[in-house]
Amino acid sequence: MADYTKMWTDLGLNLDNHDALLENLGGAYQSIFMSQEHRPEGMGYFDFVMSEAHGLRIQELRDEQEAGRKIIGSFCVFVPEELVLAAGCTSVGLCAGADFAQEEVEKVLPRNTCSLIKSFFGFKLGKVCPYMEVSDLIVGENTCDGKKKSFEIFSQMVPNFFQMDLPQNKAPMARKLLKHEYEAFIAKLEEMTGKRIGLEDLKQGIATVNAKRNALARLSKLRTANPSPISGLDALLINQIAFLDNPVRFTGKVNALCDELELLVKENKGAKVENAPRVVISGCPMAIPNWKVPAVIEATGAVIVGEESCIGERGQRNTTDASADTIDGLIDAVVDRYFKIDCAVFTPNQERVEHIKEMAKNTNADGVIHYGLQFCQPYIMESFSVEKTLEKDGVSVLRLETDYSQEDMGQLSTRVEAFVEIIK
Ligand code: BJ8
C-alpha cells in the first residue's frame, strides 16, 4: 500500500490506533483467506480491494467529494442505495466486525450491548474508521432497540446525522411509514446536494443496484453446484465488499468471477472436495472483519453454500421494478422491494423461516448454523422458532451465540465439528 499517512491525518484518524487495527486485520486476512486452497483467480481483485480498503478506496471517495459528490454512510440494508445514487451521491456501509476501544465504549454503552453496535462505537471513539470520517452524512435507523437507542448517543458524536424510522410489521400502515421515511430521506439528500432527483436519475440508480444484485444472485446460484466452486469465506468477503466498492466496477468483477466459476463447475472443480458437508449460515450480519464463525466452519472441511443474512441473501435478494414512468411510481417500486426484507426486528416474521427453508433446499444444504450475536434479542429469540420449524422439516440446525472476541474459539470449534460430523 502507498503512504496514505497524510490522508488519514487529514481525516482525523488516530494513527497509532489505526496502525494497530491494520496490522491485526492484515494478519487475520493472511491466515484466513490466503491460506485457502483452490481459490478462483478472480478473487485477486477482491484481495486487492481489501488490501486497499483504507487506502486507495478512501482516496477515490475523497476524489469524488472534490468533484462534488456526497458520501452517505449507513448501517442497515433498509437504506436504499438506489436513492443515494439517484441523488448523485455514493453509499458506504459502516457496520464494523471487530472489537476496538472497548473500555471507552463501555463508558457510554451498557456492557450487555451486541458486538456489532459496540464495534462501530469503538471504531468512532478509537478514530480508526476512514469510512465514518469521510462520510458527509451518516444514516441511522430505528430497527432493534440496541441500534435505535445507541444512535441517540452516536448522533452526538458525528457532525451530520439522519435518523430513519422503520416499521416493525408488514401491515399496510407500515408500508406507508416506510414510503414516508424514504421520501424524507430523498428530501434530505436533495437538500444536501441542492439538486432535485429526476426520473432518469432514479431509473439509473435502480438499474445500477439491480445489476449489482443480479451479479450477486448469479454468484449464489453457482454455489449450489457440488462441489461448490467457491468457498463460503470468499463468497462472504464479496458480499462484504459490496458495501464498500464502486457499484459498477464491483458488478463487473463479480460477473467476471462468475464466468470463471461457471467453467470450474463444468470441470467439476470445487473449493472443497465433492460431497463435502454443505452448510447454510443464518442470522446476524457479519461485517468486515468478522470471519470467525465461517472460518471455524470451513476449517472442518465443510463448505458454506449460502448466507441468510443482510450481508448475503437477505440483504441482496429481489430487484426493484424499474418500469414505472413517474418518480412516485419508482419510489413505490423501491418501497415494495425493501418492504420484503425479513429482518428479525419485524413481528410476526414467518417469511424469514420460510426463506431459510427454501435456501437450505435450493443449495442442497445438509444443515443450517444459526449465528446470533450475544445480546441480540431479535435474532436469538427468533432462532428458537427457526430451529423448531426446520427440524420439523428434517433440516438439522445448530444454534450458536457468540461475540467478536476470540475467547470462545475452542468451544465453537468443538460444537461445529460435532455438528458437521452429524450432518455428513
Ligand atoms: S435489516 S439485520 S442490517 S437491522 S446484531 S444491531 S439486530 S442487536 S444488525 Fe440489521 Fe438492518 Fe435488520 Fe439487516 Fe440489533 Fe441484533 Fe445487534 Fe443487529
Boltz pocket constraint, residues with backbone or C-beta under 6 A from the ligand:
constraints:
  - pocket:
      binder: B
      contacts: [[A, 75], [A, 76], [A, 77], [A, 78], [A, 114], [A, 115], [A, 116], [A, 117], [A, 143], [A, 144], [A, 145], [A, 146], [A, 147], [A, 283], [A, 284], [A, 285], [A, 310], [A, 341], [A, 343], [A, 344], [A, 345], [A, 373], [A, 375], [A, 376], [A, 377], [A, 378], [A, 379]]
      max_distance: 6.0
